[in-house]
Amino acid sequence: MLKARVFTAALLLAALLAALYWLPRAGWIAVVAAVLALAAREWGGLCGLSARGRAFYAVTIAAAGAAAAWARLQPVQSFPGHSWMYIASAGFWLVLAPLWLWKRPRFEGSAVPLLAGVVALVPCGAALSELREAGPGTLLAIMAVAWISDTAAYFTGTRFGRHKLAPAISPGKTWEGVYGALAAVTVYAIAWVASGGPRPEALREAPFGTLWFVILLLVLAAAGVIGDLLESQLKRQAGVKDSGTLLPGHGGVLDRIDALLPVLPLAALAFLK
């Protein structure tokens, strides 16, 4: 399983780098829309939609994400509420999603989880495009926060895990894994600053700017854990182990990007004007 996971991750990273650095703007947005469509189809499946319903939901999410991204990148912005989209995403991930995980409500219909999917997926797609416009290296460095956190949590939890983080949601996750993830992201944040990587303008000259930047990346990492747990909660309620079977060793597309769903919109709020 680990070999399949590593091999798939290597292929995905190669494809991401090629698209990130070589595709024109329209091509990148098309790739983002395709990823959103695949993830939305899986989200719809977790919400109990039929095959036709999943297809409609996927097309709707992909179109909304692509439209929001394209409008935001125009010289004269035709989507003036762009920042509110990221603020709504932040409110969902930092307030509503933790409440959802705490209370674990059973919704009678699929309307609320499907609406949550809109708030989770569309801003992420827009942030993928907008942060890439700020610089492929910047987007890659931000995405690495989620990857480093996830990898450190996996290996630390496997080796030292004793205390369950959320046994009713995801029995495999431990507090030790979270601590390992936060420690790894702290080291990454310090290395980022030392290497002169891009930082939010407000933190460049601010007192204790480096400390606040480390805290920012730790918040992003913590939000990524929430994204992972929320997807696990959806899977548990749907009675499935993975969101899909498209990616060997990883499950579905949603399984691979669940931590990025909160990280990227929050990063867009912090890094973009």
Phi and psi restraints in degrees (value plus and minus 20) as a CYANA .aco file:
   2 LEU   PHI     -84.3   -44.3
   2 LEU   PSI     -59.3   -19.3
   3 LYS   PHI     -82.9   -42.9
   3 LYS   PSI     -63.5   -23.5
   4 ALA   PHI     -83.7   -43.7
   4 ALA   PSI     -59.0   -19.0
   5 ARG   PHI     -83.5   -43.5
   5 ARG   PSI     -65.0   -25.0
   6 VAL   PHI     -87.8   -47.8
   6 VAL   PSI     -62.3   -22.3
   7 PHE   PHI     -83.1   -43.1
   7 PHE   PSI     -65.8   -25.8
   8 THR   PHI     -82.9   -42.9
   8 THR   PSI     -62.6   -22.6
   9 ALA   PHI     -81.5   -41.5
   9 ALA   PSI     -59.6   -19.6
  10 ALA   PHI     -84.6   -44.6
  10 ALA   PSI     -62.5   -22.5
  11 LEU   PHI     -84.6   -44.6
  11 LEU   PSI     -62.8   -22.8
  12 LEU   PHI     -83.5   -43.5
  12 LEU   PSI     -60.9   -20.9
  13 LEU   PHI     -85.1   -45.1
  13 LEU   PSI     -61.5   -21.5
  14 ALA   PHI     -82.2   -42.2
  14 ALA   PSI     -63.7   -23.7
  15 ALA   PHI     -84.5   -44.5
  15 ALA   PSI     -60.4   -20.4
  16 LEU   PHI     -82.6   -42.6
  16 LEU   PSI     -66.2   -26.2
  17 LEU   PHI     -83.0   -43.0
  17 LEU   PSI     -61.5   -21.5
  18 ALA   PHI     -82.0   -42.0
  18 ALA   PSI     -66.5   -26.5
  19 ALA   PHI     -87.2   -47.2
  19 ALA   PSI     -59.9   -19.9
  20 LEU   PHI     -83.4   -43.4
  20 LEU   PSI     -60.7   -20.7
  21 TYR   PHI    -120.7   -80.7
  21 TYR   PSI     -38.0     2.0
  22 TRP   PHI    -130.9   -90.9
  22 TRP   PSI     -46.6    -6.6
  23 LEU   PHI     -97.1   -57.1
  23 LEU   PSI     125.0   165.0
  24 PRO   PHI     -90.7   -50.7
  24 PRO   PSI     153.0   193.0
  25 ARG   PHI     -74.2   -34.2
  25 ARG   PSI     -69.0   -29.0
  26 ALA   PHI     -82.6   -42.6
  26 ALA   PSI     -59.3   -19.3
  27 GLY   PHI     -84.9   -44.9
  27 GLY   PSI     -60.5   -20.5
  28 TRP   PHI     -84.2   -44.2
  28 TRP   PSI     -63.9   -23.9
  29 ILE   PHI     -82.7   -42.7
  29 ILE   PSI     -56.3   -16.3
  30 ALA   PHI     -83.6   -43.6
  30 ALA   PSI     -60.4   -20.4
  31 VAL   PHI     -84.3   -44.3
  31 VAL   PSI     -64.0   -24.0
  32 VAL   PHI     -80.0   -40.0
  32 VAL   PSI     -63.5   -23.5
  33 ALA   PHI     -81.8   -41.8
  33 ALA   PSI     -58.6   -18.6
  34 ALA   PHI     -85.3   -45.3
  34 ALA   PSI     -62.3   -22.3
  35 VAL   PHI     -84.2   -44.2
  35 VAL   PSI     -62.6   -22.6
  36 LEU   PHI     -81.0   -41.0
  36 LEU   PSI     -60.8   -20.8
  37 ALA   PHI     -82.6   -42.6
  37 ALA   PSI     -64.5   -24.5
  38 LEU   PHI     -85.0   -45.0
  38 LEU   PSI     -63.7   -23.7
  39 ALA   PHI     -86.4   -46.4
  39 ALA   PSI     -61.0   -21.0
  40 ALA   PHI     -86.5   -46.5
  40 ALA   PSI     -56.5   -16.5
  41 ARG   PHI     -81.4   -41.4
  41 ARG   PSI     -61.6   -21.6
  42 GLU   PHI     -88.8   -48.8
  42 GLU   PSI     -60.2   -20.2
  43 TRP   PHI     -80.4   -40.4
  43 TRP   PSI     -64.4   -24.4
  44 GLY   PHI     -81.5   -41.5
  44 GLY   PSI     -56.6   -16.6
  45 GLY   PHI     -84.5   -44.5
  45 GLY   PSI     -59.5   -19.5
  46 LEU   PHI     -86.2   -46.2
  46 LEU   PSI     -44.4    -4.4
  47 CYS   PHI    -109.9   -69.9
  47 CYS   PSI     -18.4    21.6
  48 GLY   PHI      67.2   107.2
  48 GLY   PSI      -3.0    37.0
  49 LEU   PHI     -92.4   -52.4
  49 LEU   PSI     133.6   173.6
  50 SER   PHI     -92.8   -52.8
  50 SER   PSI     153.1   193.1
  51 ALA   PHI     -79.2   -39.2
  51 ALA   PSI     -62.3   -22.3
  52 ARG   PHI     -87.6   -47.6
  52 ARG   PSI     -60.3   -20.3
  53 GLY   PHI     -84.1   -44.1
  53 GLY   PSI     -59.8   -19.8
  54 ARG   PHI     -83.6   -43.6
  54 ARG   PSI     -60.6   -20.6
  55 ALA   PHI     -84.6   -44.6
  55 ALA   PSI     -64.1   -24.1
  56 PHE   PHI     -83.6   -43.6
  56 PHE   PSI     -63.8   -23.8
  57 TYR   PHI     -82.4   -42.4
  57 TYR   PSI     -61.8   -21.8
  58 ALA   PHI     -82.4   -42.4
  58 ALA   PSI     -66.6   -26.6
  59 VAL   PHI     -83.8   -43.8
  59 VAL   PSI     -61.5   -21.5
  60 THR   PHI     -83.0   -43.0
  60 THR   PSI     -66.9   -26.9
  61 ILE   PHI     -84.7   -44.7
  61 ILE   PSI     -64.7   -24.7
  62 ALA   PHI     -81.9   -41.9
  62 ALA   PSI     -63.3   -23.3
  63 ALA   PHI     -85.5   -45.5
  63 ALA   PSI     -62.4   -22.4
  64 ALA   PHI     -85.0   -45.0
  64 ALA   PSI     -62.9   -22.9
  65 GLY   PHI     -84.6   -44.6
  65 GLY   PSI     -63.6   -23.6
  66 ALA   PHI     -85.6   -45.6
  66 ALA   PSI     -61.5   -21.5
  67 ALA   PHI     -84.6   -44.6
  67 ALA   PSI     -63.3   -23.3
  68 ALA   PHI     -83.6   -43.6
  68 ALA   PSI     -62.5   -22.5
  69 ALA   PHI     -85.0   -45.0
  69 ALA   PSI     -66.7   -26.7
  70 TRP   PHI     -85.1   -45.1
  70 TRP   PSI     -63.2   -23.2
  71 ALA   PHI     -84.4   -44.4
  71 ALA   PSI     -59.9   -19.9
  72 ARG   PHI     -84.1   -44.1
  72 ARG   PSI     -50.5   -10.5
  73 LEU   PHI    -109.5   -69.5
  73 LEU   PSI     -18.9    21.1
  74 GLN   PHI     -95.7   -55.7
  74 GLN   PSI     128.8   168.8
  75 PRO   PHI     -75.2   -35.2
  75 PRO   PSI     -65.2   -25.2
  76 VAL   PHI    -123.6   -83.6
  76 VAL   PSI      88.7   128.7
  77 GLN   PHI     -88.7   -48.7
  77 GLN   PSI      99.7   139.7
  78 SER   PHI    -111.7   -71.7
  78 SER   PSI     -14.5    25.5
  79 PHE   PHI    -146.2  -106.2
  79 PHE   PSI      53.0    93.0
  80 PRO   PHI     -82.9   -42.9
  80 PRO   PSI     -37.8     2.2
  81 GLY   PHI    -110.1   -70.1
  81 GLY   PSI       3.3    43.3
  82 HIS   PHI     -79.2   -39.2
  82 HIS   PSI     -61.9   -21.9
  83 SER   PHI     -88.1   -48.1
  83 SER   PSI     -51.9   -11.9
  84 TRP   PHI     -86.9   -46.9
  84 TRP   PSI     -48.7    -8.7
  85 MET   PHI     -83.2   -43.2
  85 MET   PSI     -63.2   -23.2
  86 TYR   PHI     -92.0   -52.0
  86 TYR   PSI     -55.0   -15.0
  87 ILE   PHI     -85.6   -45.6
  87 ILE   PSI     -61.4   -21.4
  88 ALA   PHI     -82.2   -42.2
  88 ALA   PSI     -60.2   -20.2
  89 SER   PHI     -83.2   -43.2
  89 SER   PSI     -63.0   -23.0
  90 ALA   PHI     -81.9   -41.9
  90 ALA   PSI     -62.6   -22.6
  91 GLY   PHI     -82.2   -42.2
  91 GLY   PSI     -58.9   -18.9
  92 PHE   PHI     -85.1   -45.1
  92 PHE   PSI     -69.5   -29.5
  93 TRP   PHI     -94.7   -54.7
  93 TRP   PSI     -51.5   -11.5
  94 LEU   PHI    -114.3   -74.3
  94 LEU   PSI     -37.0     3.0
  95 VAL   PHI    -142.3  -102.3
  95 VAL   PSI     -79.7   -39.7
  96 LEU   PHI     -91.5   -51.5
  96 LEU   PSI     -62.5   -22.5
  97 ALA   PHI     -82.8   -42.8
  97 ALA   PSI     -64.5   -24.5
  98 PRO   PHI     -79.7   -39.7
  98 PRO   PSI     -58.1   -18.1
  99 LEU   PHI     -84.0   -44.0
  99 LEU   PSI     -60.1   -20.1
 100 TRP   PHI     -79.9   -39.9
 100 TRP   PSI     -65.5   -25.5
 101 LEU   PHI     -87.0   -47.0
 101 LEU   PSI     -54.1   -14.1
 102 TRP   PHI     -92.5   -52.5
 102 TRP   PSI     -68.8   -28.8
 103 LYS   PHI    -102.7   -62.7
 103 LYS   PSI     -48.9    -8.9
 104 ARG   PHI      28.6    68.6
 104 ARG   PSI      39.1    79.1
 105 PRO   PHI     -89.6   -49.6
 105 PRO   PSI     132.8   172.8
 106 ARG   PHI    -124.9   -84.9
 106 ARG   PSI      85.3   125.3
 107 PHE   PHI     -98.8   -58.8
 107 PHE   PSI     117.4   157.4
 108 GLU   PHI     -89.5   -49.5
 108 GLU   PSI     -52.9   -12.9
 109 GLY   PHI    -142.3  -102.3
 109 GLY   PSI    -192.7  -152.7
 110 SER   PHI    -119.3   -79.3
 110 SER   PSI     -19.0    21.0
 111 ALA   PHI     -81.4   -41.4
 111 ALA   PSI     -67.7   -27.7
 112 VAL   PHI     -85.5   -45.5
 112 VAL   PSI     -69.7   -29.7
 113 PRO   PHI     -80.5   -40.5
 113 PRO   PSI     -54.7   -14.7
 114 LEU   PHI     -89.3   -49.3
 114 LEU   PSI     -59.1   -19.1
 115 LEU   PHI     -84.2   -44.2
 115 LEU   PSI     -59.2   -19.2
 116 ALA   PHI     -80.6   -40.6
 116 ALA   PSI     -56.2   -16.2
 117 GLY   PHI     -82.8   -42.8
 117 GLY   PSI     -57.6   -17.6
 118 VAL   PHI     -82.0   -42.0
 118 VAL   PSI     -67.1   -27.1
 119 VAL   PHI     -87.4   -47.4
 119 VAL   PSI     -50.4   -10.4
 120 ALA   PHI    -100.7   -60.7
 120 ALA   PSI     -61.0   -21.0
 121 LEU   PHI    -109.6   -69.6
 121 LEU   PSI     -64.3   -24.3
 122 VAL   PHI     -83.3   -43.3
 122 VAL   PSI     -69.9   -29.9
 123 PRO   PHI     -81.3   -41.3
 123 PRO   PSI     -53.1   -13.1
 124 CYS   PHI     -83.6   -43.6
 124 CYS   PSI     -62.6   -22.6
 125 GLY   PHI     -83.5   -43.5
 125 GLY   PSI     -62.2   -22.2
 126 ALA   PHI     -84.2   -44.2
 126 ALA   PSI     -60.8   -20.8
 127 ALA   PHI     -86.0   -46.0
 127 ALA   PSI     -57.3   -17.3
 128 LEU   PHI     -77.7   -37.7
 128 LEU   PSI     -61.2   -21.2
 129 SER   PHI     -95.9   -55.9
 129 SER   PSI     -62.5   -22.5
 130 GLU   PHI     -91.1   -51.1
 130 GLU   PSI     -60.1   -20.1
 131 LEU   PHI     -89.6   -49.6
 131 LEU   PSI     -52.9   -12.9
 132 ARG   PHI     -85.4   -45.4
 132 ARG   PSI     -56.5   -16.5
 133 GLU   PHI     -84.0   -44.0
 133 GLU   PSI     -53.5   -13.5
 134 ALA   PHI     -89.3   -49.3
 134 ALA   PSI     -39.4     0.6
 135 GLY   PHI     127.2   167.2
 135 GLY   PSI     105.1   145.1
 136 PRO   PHI     -75.1   -35.1
 136 PRO   PSI     -58.0   -18.0
 137 GLY   PHI     -84.5   -44.5
 137 GLY   PSI     -57.4   -17.4
 138 THR   PHI     -83.7   -43.7
 138 THR   PSI     -67.7   -27.7
 139 LEU   PHI     -81.6   -41.6
 139 LEU   PSI     -64.0   -24.0
 140 LEU   PHI     -82.2   -42.2
 140 LEU   PSI     -61.8   -21.8
 141 ALA   PHI     -84.7   -44.7
 141 ALA   PSI     -56.7   -16.7
 142 ILE   PHI     -90.9   -50.9
 142 ILE   PSI     -62.4   -22.4
 143 MET   PHI     -81.8   -41.8
 143 MET   PSI     -52.7   -12.7
 144 ALA   PHI     -83.1   -43.1
 144 ALA   PSI     -45.4    -5.4
 145 VAL   PHI     -78.2   -38.2
 145 VAL   PSI     -67.1   -27.1
 146 ALA   PHI     -87.6   -47.6
 146 ALA   PSI     -60.1   -20.1
 147 TRP   PHI     -86.6   -46.6
 147 TRP   PSI     -64.7   -24.7
 148 ILE   PHI     -84.8   -44.8
 148 ILE   PSI     -63.4   -23.4
 149 SER   PHI     -79.8   -39.8
 149 SER   PSI     -67.3   -27.3
 150 ASP   PHI     -84.6   -44.6
 150 ASP   PSI     -63.7   -23.7
 151 THR   PHI     -86.5   -46.5
 151 THR   PSI     -65.1   -25.1
 152 ALA   PHI     -84.2   -44.2
 152 ALA   PSI     -59.4   -19.4
 153 ALA   PHI     -84.0   -44.0
 153 ALA   PSI     -59.7   -19.7
 154 TYR   PHI     -82.9   -42.9
 154 TYR   PSI     -72.7   -32.7
 155 PHE   PHI     -93.6   -53.6
 155 PHE   PSI     -57.9   -17.9
 156 THR   PHI     -86.9   -46.9
 156 THR   PSI     -63.4   -23.4
 157 GLY   PHI     -84.8   -44.8
 157 GLY   PSI     -59.4   -19.4
 158 THR   PHI     -84.3   -44.3
 158 THR   PSI     -59.2   -19.2
 159 ARG   PHI    -104.0   -64.0
 159 ARG   PSI     -61.0   -21.0
 160 PHE   PHI    -137.6   -97.6
 160 PHE   PSI     -23.7    16.3
 161 GLY   PHI     -79.8   -39.8
 161 GLY   PSI     105.0   145.0
 162 ARG   PHI    -151.6  -111.6
 162 ARG   PSI     -58.4   -18.4
 163 HIS   PHI    -126.3   -86.3
 163 HIS   PSI      99.1   139.1
 164 LYS   PHI     -87.8   -47.8
 164 LYS   PSI     117.4   157.4
 165 LEU   PHI     -98.4   -58.4
 165 LEU   PSI     -71.3   -31.3
 166 ALA   PHI    -168.9  -128.9
 166 ALA   PSI      55.2    95.2
 167 PRO   PHI     -79.7   -39.7
 167 PRO   PSI     -49.3    -9.3
 168 ALA   PHI     -96.7   -56.7
 168 ALA   PSI     -34.3     5.7
 169 ILE   PHI    -129.5   -89.5
 169 ILE   PSI     -71.6   -31.6
 170 SER   PHI    -163.4  -123.4
 170 SER   PSI      71.4   111.4
 171 PRO   PHI     -79.5   -39.5
 171 PRO   PSI     -43.1    -3.1
 172 GLY   PHI     -98.9   -58.9
 172 GLY   PSI     -36.3     3.7
 173 LYS   PHI    -107.4   -67.4
 173 LYS   PSI     119.1   159.1
 174 THR   PHI    -148.2  -108.2
 174 THR   PSI     140.9   180.9
 175 TRP   PHI     -84.7   -44.7
 175 TRP   PSI     -54.4   -14.4
 176 GLU   PHI     -82.7   -42.7
 176 GLU   PSI     -56.8   -16.8
 177 GLY   PHI     -83.3   -43.3
 177 GLY   PSI     -61.1   -21.1
 178 VAL   PHI     -82.9   -42.9
 178 VAL   PSI     -64.7   -24.7
 179 TYR   PHI     -81.7   -41.7
 179 TYR   PSI     -61.0   -21.0
 180 GLY   PHI     -83.7   -43.7
 180 GLY   PSI     -59.3   -19.3
 181 ALA   PHI     -83.3   -43.3
 181 ALA   PSI     -65.3   -25.3
 182 LEU   PHI     -87.2   -47.2
 182 LEU   PSI     -56.2   -16.2
 183 ALA   PHI     -85.0   -45.0
 183 ALA   PSI     -63.3   -23.3
 184 ALA   PHI     -85.0   -45.0
 184 ALA   PSI     -60.2   -20.2
 185 VAL   PHI     -88.8   -48.8
 185 VAL   PSI     -54.0   -14.0
 186 THR   PHI     -81.3   -41.3
 186 THR   PSI     -66.4   -26.4
 187 VAL   PHI     -81.7   -41.7
 187 VAL   PSI     -61.8   -21.8
 188 TYR   PHI     -82.5   -42.5
 188 TYR   PSI     -62.5   -22.5
 189 ALA   PHI     -82.6   -42.6
 189 ALA   PSI     -62.2   -22.2
 190 ILE   PHI     -84.7   -44.7
 190 ILE   PSI     -61.9   -21.9
 191 ALA   PHI     -84.5   -44.5
 191 ALA   PSI     -57.0   -17.0
 192 TRP   PHI     -79.7   -39.7
 192 TRP   PSI     -69.1   -29.1
 193 VAL   PHI     -84.8   -44.8
 193 VAL   PSI     -63.7   -23.7
 194 ALA   PHI     -83.6   -43.6
 194 ALA   PSI     -51.0   -11.0
 195 SER   PHI    -105.8   -65.8
 195 SER   PSI     -21.7    18.3
 196 GLY   PHI      57.0    97.0
 196 GLY   PSI       7.1    47.1
 197 GLY   PHI     -86.0   -46.0
 197 GLY   PSI     143.2   183.2
 198 PRO   PHI     -84.5   -44.5
 198 PRO   PSI     120.4   160.4
 199 ARG   PHI    -152.7  -112.7
 199 ARG   PSI     137.3   177.3
 200 PRO   PHI     -76.3   -36.3
 200 PRO   PSI     119.6   159.6
 201 GLU   PHI     -75.7   -35.7
 201 GLU   PSI     -58.0   -18.0
 202 ALA   PHI     -85.0   -45.0
 202 ALA   PSI     -41.2    -1.2
 203 LEU   PHI    -119.6   -79.6
 203 LEU   PSI     -27.1    12.9
 204 ARG   PHI     -87.6   -47.6
 204 ARG   PSI     -61.5   -21.5
 205 GLU   PHI    -134.0   -94.0
 205 GLU   PSI     -15.0    25.0
 206 ALA   PHI     -92.9   -52.9
 206 ALA   PSI     127.8   167.8
 207 PRO   PHI     -77.6   -37.6
 207 PRO   PSI     115.6   155.6
 208 PHE   PHI      37.4    77.4
 208 PHE   PSI      13.8    53.8
 209 GLY   PHI     -78.1   -38.1
 209 GLY   PSI     -58.4   -18.4
 210 THR   PHI     -84.6   -44.6
 210 THR   PSI     -62.3   -22.3
 211 LEU   PHI     -82.0   -42.0
 211 LEU   PSI     -64.4   -24.4
 212 TRP   PHI     -85.2   -45.2
 212 TRP   PSI     -52.6   -12.6
 213 PHE   PHI     -88.0   -48.0
 213 PHE   PSI     -61.8   -21.8
 214 VAL   PHI     -79.4   -39.4
 214 VAL   PSI     -63.9   -23.9
 215 ILE   PHI     -82.3   -42.3
 215 ILE   PSI     -60.1   -20.1
 216 LEU   PHI     -78.4   -38.4
 216 LEU   PSI     -67.7   -27.7
 217 LEU   PHI     -87.0   -47.0
 217 LEU   PSI     -52.7   -12.7
 218 LEU   PHI     -87.0   -47.0
 218 LEU   PSI     -57.2   -17.2
 219 VAL   PHI     -83.4   -43.4
 219 VAL   PSI     -62.4   -22.4
 220 LEU   PHI     -81.5   -41.5
 220 LEU   PSI     -62.6   -22.6
 221 ALA   PHI     -83.3   -43.3
 221 ALA   PSI     -62.7   -22.7
 222 ALA   PHI     -83.9   -43.9
 222 ALA   PSI     -59.7   -19.7
 223 ALA   PHI     -83.4   -43.4
 223 ALA   PSI     -56.5   -16.5
 224 GLY   PHI     -82.3   -42.3
 224 GLY   PSI     -57.4   -17.4
 225 VAL   PHI     -83.4   -43.4
 225 VAL   PSI     -60.0   -20.0
 226 ILE   PHI     -82.9   -42.9
 226 ILE   PSI     -62.4   -22.4
 227 GLY   PHI     -80.6   -40.6
 227 GLY   PSI     -62.0   -22.0
 228 ASP   PHI     -82.3   -42.3
 228 ASP   PSI     -65.8   -25.8
 229 LEU   PHI     -86.7   -46.7
 229 LEU   PSI     -58.1   -18.1
 230 LEU   PHI     -84.4   -44.4
 230 LEU   PSI     -60.9   -20.9
 231 GLU   PHI     -85.3   -45.3
 231 GLU   PSI     -57.5   -17.5
 232 SER   PHI     -82.6   -42.6
 232 SER   PSI     -57.3   -17.3
 233 GLN   PHI     -85.3   -45.3
 233 GLN   PSI     -62.2   -22.2
 234 LEU   PHI     -81.7   -41.7
 234 LEU   PSI     -62.3   -22.3
 235 LYS   PHI     -85.6   -45.6
 235 LYS   PSI     -60.8   -20.8
 236 ARG   PHI     -83.2   -43.2
 236 ARG   PSI     -63.0   -23.0
 237 GLN   PHI     -87.7   -47.7
 237 GLN   PSI     -49.1    -9.1
 238 ALA   PHI    -104.1   -64.1
 238 ALA   PSI     -31.5     8.5
 239 GLY   PHI      54.9    94.9
 239 GLY   PSI      12.1    52.1
 240 VAL   PHI    -145.9  -105.9
 240 VAL   PSI     137.9   177.9
 241 LYS   PHI    -105.6   -65.6
 241 LYS   PSI     -60.8   -20.8
 242 ASP   PHI    -146.0  -106.0
 242 ASP   PSI     138.5   178.5
 243 SER   PHI     -94.8   -54.8
 243 SER   PSI     -39.8     0.2
 244 GLY   PHI    -189.5  -149.5
 244 GLY   PSI    -190.8  -150.8
 245 THR   PHI    -149.0  -109.0
 245 THR   PSI      -4.8    35.2
 246 LEU   PHI     -89.1   -49.1
 246 LEU   PSI     -53.7   -13.7
 247 LEU   PHI    -131.3   -91.3
 247 LEU   PSI      86.8   126.8
 248 PRO   PHI     -76.5   -36.5
 248 PRO   PSI     111.4   151.4
 249 GLY   PHI      65.3   105.3
 249 GLY   PSI     -33.7     6.3
 250 HIS   PHI    -142.4  -102.4
 250 HIS   PSI     -36.9     3.1
 251 GLY   PHI      71.4   111.4
 251 GLY   PSI    -140.3  -100.3
 252 GLY   PHI    -124.4   -84.4
 252 GLY   PSI     158.4   198.4
 253 VAL   PHI     -81.8   -41.8
 253 VAL   PSI     -61.3   -21.3
 254 LEU   PHI     -82.5   -42.5
 254 LEU   PSI     -54.5   -14.5
 255 ASP   PHI     -83.4   -43.4
 255 ASP   PSI     -50.2   -10.2
 256 ARG   PHI    -104.8   -64.8
 256 ARG   PSI     -47.9    -7.9
 257 ILE   PHI    -131.4   -91.4
 257 ILE   PSI     -13.6    26.4
 258 ASP   PHI     -77.9   -37.9
 258 ASP   PSI     -58.4   -18.4
 259 ALA   PHI     -92.9   -52.9
 259 ALA   PSI     -47.1    -7.1
 260 LEU   PHI     -95.2   -55.2
 260 LEU   PSI     -42.6    -2.6
 261 LEU   PHI     -77.1   -37.1
 261 LEU   PSI     -65.1   -25.1
 262 PRO   PHI    -104.7   -64.7
 262 PRO   PSI     -50.8   -10.8
 263 VAL   PHI     -83.5   -43.5
 263 VAL   PSI     -65.6   -25.6
 264 LEU   PHI     -89.7   -49.7
 264 LEU   PSI     -66.4   -26.4
 265 PRO   PHI     -82.7   -42.7
 265 PRO   PSI     -58.5   -18.5
 266 LEU   PHI     -84.3   -44.3
 266 LEU   PSI     -60.4   -20.4
 267 ALA   PHI     -85.4   -45.4
 267 ALA   PSI     -56.8   -16.8
 268 ALA   PHI     -81.5   -41.5
 268 ALA   PSI     -61.0   -21.0
 269 LEU   PHI     -81.6   -41.6
 269 LEU   PSI     -58.9   -18.9
 270 ALA   PHI    -100.0   -60.0
 270 ALA   PSI     -60.9   -20.9
 271 PHE   PHI    -112.3   -72.3
 271 PHE   PSI     -45.0    -5.0
 272 LEU   PHI    -120.5   -80.5
 272 LEU   PSI     131.0   171.0
